Amino acid sequence: MSNILKVTTPVTGYDTPINKQNQQQTDDLSIKNPVAPDKVVRPDGRQESGGQQEVRPGISYESNFGNFVQSLRDIPKLREIMNKMLFSGMANLVEAGIGKGTVDEIQNLFQMLNLSPEQLKDFIKGQMAGANRMQGPLFDMMRQMMQEASTVELKAGILDFLKKYNDMSSSEHLLSNIEGELKEMEGYLFQGDRNSLRALAARLQPGALRNNDRNVALLKNEIIPFLGKYVAETKNMGTLRDLVALLAFNTSRYENASMDGLTQAFQRLMNFPAFQKRFEGMNAASFREMFRNVDFDRAAGKTAWSDSLLDIIQAGVKGEAGVENREAFLNILNGMLANESVYMPVMHAMLPMIISGVPVFSEIWVDPNEESGEAGSNERGVKLLLKFDMKDVGFFDVLLYYENGKMDMRLQYPENLAEHEKEIREDIRKIMKKNKIELEYLAVEKGKDSIPVSAAFPKIFERRNTVNVTI
């Protein structure tokens, strides 16, 4: 196993077009726009827009991918905000006059985050499991088949199945979004139409999967046409029309969230010999039974503490914690939404916790399918970047790569622990030996700059030259 933690390639993705342009101007002293006697040029020697121009690599920060990169650049700011709130017990929010209900939520949250060292392992395992809802033997085989698939049709079939599963596992959330959007629309309608919409929305049935067909029919045949007619008649081209478009999108996903659709996608995959060989003996009935009693909230790692945190964030975004704190909550929300981006190829989890009375805010980035770094090698391992900040102790960075019982590790510790470096190194070796892990490479050093996510996981930025669009 090659040591892939000593890579010194420049950090990508964090360089802005302005900085790159300035760097080019500083380093390149060649003559710009030389006069070409055989060409008709502009007075300043520059080519017209239709001419051959130098294409400079980089990220357009007005594109979807550029916005994603920007959100990653803001993650250190997110950590600072969460540290401040966690280490102070969110006392600043209480002082800002936040509502009593939210104060109670804060107290309950901190009680749930109180962990003993023995509880820490299960807590982290549960949160990392929730970072990826597509887990277990079924999805492990799906991933392997995606790598081995020799036809575009098989890959497209697997992706269609995964899309339907994702929508089905999110059906409760989708229905909740739809109900929230309908409630918000009421404020943009005249009184009579508002009552009509309210009456239609009241007919939506709970139990997202059980009543999927009935709810979809109501949305498609009555609610959306009613809203479309209202927009056309009133020529309301503002927020209401945007909400109707969002409602149509979520309705489409909700319609896709059916057990029948997922079963049909599985049956289509069974037409491929390679897929049939992997799932020999499984028919539509056994497949349906396998998913019938799945608790999707539990599978996604949904917990009481995360719900409580989201309630507090929601109150903060609404300004209930004071206008001066609203931007901080928006930053937290944007940082959390970065995990849901289609551009995110690694798992990311934020872990606030209180261990034996010491507040700790941690972030974990994991790539469970990292290449070994050896040229021509098909070996894969697990790469993990762990960042955690302990109150009154300091900030740690840990970068790990594990493959076949062997590990490379780099740890950066706070400056105030410099005199304990030898002790830290020896304790790490003892821990690895106790867990029967061969430590091939170990670097323990005083932290200077935090390890950028882009340096640990360059694959995050690989799509910038292939998918970089603006909508």
N, C-alpha and C positions, 0 to 999 in steps of 0.2 A: 504493500500500500504506500503510494507516494504521499509525501507530506504536502497537503494542499492549503495549509494554514499560513505558509510563509510567502504567499503570493504578494508581489509588490507592484502589481500593475496599477496604473492610475485609477482613481475612483471615477466611475462613470455616472452620468445621470444627474450630478449635482452642479454641473458647470452650466451657467446661463449663457445664452447667445451673446450677451453684452460682454461678459468676461472673456469668452472665446475670441470675439472680435478684437478686443483690446490686446489679447495675447498675440494674435496674429499680426496686429499692427506693430507690436513691440519687437517680435522676432523676425519678421519678414521685411528686409530692407531693400528688396528688389523694386525696380521701377514699376509703378502702377500704370495701367492703360497706355502701353507704348503705341505710338502712331504706326499704323499699318498702311503704307502707300497704296497697296492694291485693294483696299477696302474703303467704302464710304462710311465714315464714322461720325458720331455726334461731336459738337464743338469741344466737349470735355474729354473726348477720347474713349468714352464708354460705349459699349454695344447697346443696341436697342433691345427691348424686352424679348423680341423673337430670336435673338442671336444665341450662340452657344455661351452659356454662363457657367462659371464654376459652381458646382453644387457642394455646399458645405454641410457636413454632417452635424447633427444636433437635434435638439428637441424644440418643437414649436409649442410654446406654453399656452397657445390658444386652442390647442387640440385636446381631444379627450385624454390621450395618453399623457400629454403635457400637464393636464390638470391632476392626473394620478400621481405623476412624479412630484408635482408641487405639494400634494398632500403628504407624500413620504418625507419631503424636506421639512414639513411642519411637525413631524412626529416628536423630535426633541423638545419642541415647545409644549407638546401635549404632555410629555413626561414631567416637565417642570410644573405645569399646572396641576397634574394629578398628585405630584409629590407635595406641593403646597397645601392642597386640600386634605390629603390623607394624613400628613404629618401634624397638621393643626387640628385634626378632628373636625374639619370644616367649620371651625369656630367663626371664620370670617363671614360665612353665609348666615349663620344665626344672628351675628351682629348687624348684618344688612337688613334684618327684619323679615326673613323668610317665614312663610306661613307655618303654623303649629303642626299641621299635618306633615309637612316636609321635614320639620325638625324631628318628629317621631320616626320618619323614614330613615333619617340620618343615624339616629340612635340604634335602630334595628339593624341597619346595614353594618355598623361597626361591631355589633354583637355577633353577626353572622361571619364576619371576617376574622374574628378571634380564633386562632388555630394553635394547637399544640404541635410540637415537632412531629409527633406520631401521625397527626391528621394531615400534614403538609403533602405527603406523597399522594394520597387519594384525591386531595383537592386539585393538585396540578394535573394528575391523570384525567380527572373529570373535565377540567377546562380544556385541555388539549384535545380530548375526544370530541368535545363540542365544537372545536374549530373546524372539524371536517365531518359533516353529516354522512358522507358517503364512505363508510368504513365497514370492515368486516370481511369475511371470506368471499362473499359475492362480489364486492367491489374490488377486492384484491385481484380476483380473476379477470374482472373487466379491464382493469389497468394493464394487466399482463397481455390480454388479448389486443388491446389498443396498440401496444408496442410491437406485437407479432403480426398484426393484421396485414395481409398482402393486398387487399382490395379496398378501394375507396368506399364501396357499398357497405362493407362490414363496419368500417370505422363510422360511417354516417349513421348506420343502424344503432351502434352502441351509444353514440352521442345523442341520438333521438331518445333512446331509453333513459339515459341519465337526465336529460332535460325534463322528461315527463316525471321521473322520480323526484327531482328537485321541486317541481311545482306541486306534486302531490304531498310531499312532506311539508310544504309551506302553506297548505290549503287553509288552515286556521288563521295564519297570519295574513294571507291574501284576502280572506273574507273580512277580517278586522279592518284592513286597509280600505276595502270597498265601502264598508259601513261608515268609516271616518270621512271618506271623501264625500259621500252623500250628505252627511251631517254638515260638512263645511260648505257645500253648495247651497244649502238652505239660505245662508246669509246673502246670497247674490240673486235670489228670486223674489218676485213680487209676492204679496201675502197669499193670494189664492193659489198660485202655482207652488208656493212653498208648502202649503198644506197638502197639496196633491202629491208632491214628491215624498213628503214625510209618510203619507199613507202607503205609497208604493214600497218605500224602504222598510216599513214595519212588517211587510209580508216576507222578507228574507228569513229563512229558517236557520237556526243554529245547527252546529254539527256539520262542519265544512264538507267532509267526504260523504256523509250519509245523505245529505240533501243537495249534493252538488248539481245534479241534473235539474232539479226544480229551481234552484237559485239562478243557475245560468240562463234558463228559459225566461225567468222573470226579468233578469238584467237585459238580455238581448232583445226580447220581444216587447217590453213595456218601458223599463226605466230609461235605457239609453235612447230609444226613439223619442220619448217624451222630452228629454233634455236637449236632443238635437233639434227638435221642432222649436223649443223655446229659444235656443240660441239663434236659429234662423229668423224667427219672427221679431225678436228684440234686437238682432244684430249686435249681440254682446260678444265682442271679439277679444275680451280681456281675460281675466283670471278664470271666469266660469268656463270658457272654452278650453282653457288649459286643463282644468279639473276634469272636464268631460273626456278629453283625450287620455288623461291618466286613468280614469275609470275604465275606458275601453281596453287599455293595455292590461290592467289588472284582471279584468273580466276574461280576456283571452287566456291569461295564465291560469286563472281559476278554472276555466273550461278544460284546460289541458290537465288539470289536477284531478284525474279520475282513475279509479282502479281499473276500469275497463280499458282505458287508453294505455295504461302501463302494461297490462296483460297482453294487449294486442302487439305492443312494441316488442315484448319478450317473445311472442310467438313468431314474429317476423324474423327475429334473430335466430330462432331455432331452425330456420331454413338454410342457414349456413353450416356446412359440415364441421368446420372448425369450432363453431359455437356449440353445435349439437354434441360434439365429442366431450366438451368440458361439462355440459349440463345434462349428460345422459341420464334418462330415467325421470327427469322433471317435466311435468306437463302443466297446462294452464291452471288446472285446479289446485295442484300442489303449490304452484307459484303464488296464486292468489291467497291461499291459506297462510303462506309464509309471511305475507305483508299485512294480513288482516288485523292482527292484534299488536302491531308495532306502535310503541309510544314515541312519536316523532319528536316531541318536545324533549323527552329524556335522551333520545338518540342524538339530538343536537346539543346536548349539554346545557339545556335551559335550567337555570337554578333560581332559587328565591333571591339570592344576593344580587344576581345580575338584573333581575326584574326590579329590585329595589333601587339599584344604581341608575337604571334607565328612567325610573320615575323621578329621581332627584335631578337628573340631567334635563328631563323634559320641563320640570318646574323652572330650572335655571334658564333654559332657552326662552321660556315665556317671560322672563324678567322678574320672576317672583323672588329671586335672590338679590335683587337690586340691579339696576341698569349697568353698573360698573362691572358686574360679574357675568353679564350675558355673553360677552365675547369669549370668555374663558370656556363657558359651557358649549358654545358653538364650535370651538376648536376641538374639544373632547369628542363631540358628535362627529365632526368631519374625520377625525383620526380613526374612530371606530368604523365609519363607513368605508374607509380605504380597504378594510379587510374583505369587503364584499365586491370589490372591483374585479372585472373580468381579466384585468392585467396582473392580478396578484397570483404568481405561480407557487408561492410558499404559504405555509400556515403561520398565522400571527395571532397571538393571544396576549391580552393585558391582564395582569394578575395583581390586584390590590389585596393585601393581607396584613394581618397583625399577628406576628409569631412571638409567643411568650411576652406579650406586651409591647413589642417593638414593631412600629409600622414599617412596612416594606412595600414598595411599588416595583413590580417586575414586568418585563416584556419578554416573550419568547418567540423567536422566528425559527421555523423548522422546514427543512426540505428533506422528506423521507426518501427521495429518489435522486440523490446527488451523485454525479459521476465521480469516479475515483481520482481523476486527474492524470492518470497514466495514458499516454497516447495509444489509441487502438484498443483500450480496455473496455469490456462490457460490464465491469463490476460497478455496483451501485452501493452507496452507503447512506447514512443519515448525517446531515449537517445541521447544527443547531447554534444559534446565536442567542445568548441569554444576557439580558441587561437587568440589573436590579439595584435599587437605591435603598439603603437602610438608614433610618433616622439616627443621627448622632454617630454613624459609622462611615458612610460614604457610598460612592457609586462604583459598581463592579461591571466589568465586561468579560464574558466567557464565550469563546468560540470553539466548538467541538466538531470533530468528524469521526464517526464510528463506522467500522466495516469489519464484519466477520471476527468479532471478538477483539479487535485492535482499535486503538483510539489515538488521535492527535488532539492536543488541547493547548489553547492559549488563554491565559487569564491576566486581566489587568485589574489591579487593586487600587484603593484610594491611597493618596500620598501619605496619610497619617499612619498607615500600616507598614511603612517601608521597613521598619526594624523587625517585622515578623515575617519577612519574605521566606526565609529558610524554613520556618515552621509551616507556613502555608504550603510550600512545595512538598514537604515531607508528608503532611496530612493528605494531600491530594493523591500521592502515590499509595498511601495506606488504603484510602477509600477504593481506588481502582483494583488494588490487589485483593481486597476483601470481596469485591464483586467479580473477581476472576476476569478482569479486563486488562489486556496487555497495553501498556502506555508506551507507544512508539516515540512520541514527540511531546515534550512539555515545555511551554514557555510561561514563566511567571514574572511579571514585570509591573513596575509602577505605572499606573494609567496616566497618559498625557491627554490625548484626544480620544473621544469615544469612537469605537469601531463603527464606521458607517454601514448601514444595511446594504448599500450598493456595492461595497467592497466585499462583504461576506457572501452576497448572493447576486453576482453579476447578471444572472439570467433574468432578473426582474426587468432589466433595461434592454434585453435582446429584441423586444418587439418594436422598439422605437423606429426601426428602419422598414418595418413591414406593415404595421398597423398604427396609423397616426392620423386620425381624421377628426374633423370638426362637424358637429351637427348643429 
